[in-house]
Amino acid sequence: MKKQSGAAGAIIVAAGKGSRMGLGYNKLLAEICGKPVIAWTVENFVMSSLIDKIILVVNPDEKVVFKKIIEPYTAVTDITLVKGGSTRQDSVYNGLQDLRDSVDVVLVHDGARPFADKALIERSIVCAQKFGAACAGMPVKDTIKRVDEENIIVETPVRASLWSAQTPQAFKTDILVKAYEDAYQKGLTGTDDASLVEAAGYNVKMFEGSYNNIKLTSPEDLILAEQLMKKSGKVE
């Protein structure tokens, strides 16, 4: 696919096990208000009309079920299913290989965050275009303590300088590609995409996400997600 000037793509990571949820199956297949989590996530990007191509990275064993879930959206947006890797980093890189030559900006998003609305997606794209690398997040509300190996507090960082990172994390495509290639050459493993871009020597702009942009990790999160979805007005 030939690169379109100004085109934006999204890599949605859906290949994880979600073991902390304790469901016995991929948490992205759990339902919120009668619809799978991953359907809500994909729908946000499709209905934003801001994304030209979506790469959904999935476990090969679940490809059939994910393909069926996203089928209603493929008539609106170009969506490709890509095989996940052994780690999240490998999964994103697999998706990046399919996307790198077709878009100028790429957003990487966790499939377990089904509340990234159009405004957040738009902010992601604008910040990537302006700064080259950007990360959604929110200032932390709690006082943070750093502890040693015996859980003794050794530092209380200034809260005003601390943000909790979210996704989307958005980048000019060539920057993200270089960061990943550098990481593999150096044997680096990052906790998120922004950390790999930081390690490659780029500045990453933190911008405001949303406190509602939660990541579903525990059974309690599904209950909260139901409440947030009803509050959003998308369901009755």
HELIX and SHEET records of a PDB file:
HELIX    1   1 SER A   19  MET A   21  5                                   3    
HELIX    2   2 LYS A   27  LEU A   29  5                                   3    
HELIX    3   3 VAL A   37  MET A   47  1                                  11    
HELIX    4   4 PRO A   60  GLU A   62  5                                   3    
HELIX    5   5 LYS A   63  ILE A   70  1                                   8    
HELIX    6   6 GLU A   71  TYR A   73  5                                   3    
HELIX    7   7 ARG A   88  LEU A   99  1                                  12    
HELIX    8   8 LYS A  118  PHE A  131  1                                  14    
HELIX    9   9 ARG A  159  SER A  161  5                                   3    
HELIX   10  10 THR A  173  LYS A  186  1                                  14    
HELIX   11  11 ASP A  193  ALA A  199  1                                   7    
HELIX   12  12 PRO A  219  SER A  232  1                                  14    
SHEET    1   A 7 ASP A  78  LYS A  83  0                                        
SHEET    2   A 7 LYS A  53  VAL A  58  1                                        
SHEET    3   A 7 ALA A   8  ALA A  14  1                                        
SHEET    4   A 7 VAL A 105  ASP A 110  1                                        
SHEET    5   A 7 TRP A 163  LYS A 172 -1                                        
SHEET    6   A 7 ALA A 133  PRO A 139 -1                                        
SHEET    7   A 7 LYS A 205  GLU A 208  1                                        
SHEET    1   B 2 GLU A  31  ILE A  32  0                                        
SHEET    2   B 2 LYS A  35  PRO A  36 -1                                        
SHEET    1   C 2 ARG A 146  VAL A 147  0                                        
SHEET    2   C 2 ILE A 153  GLU A 155 -1                                        
END                                                                             
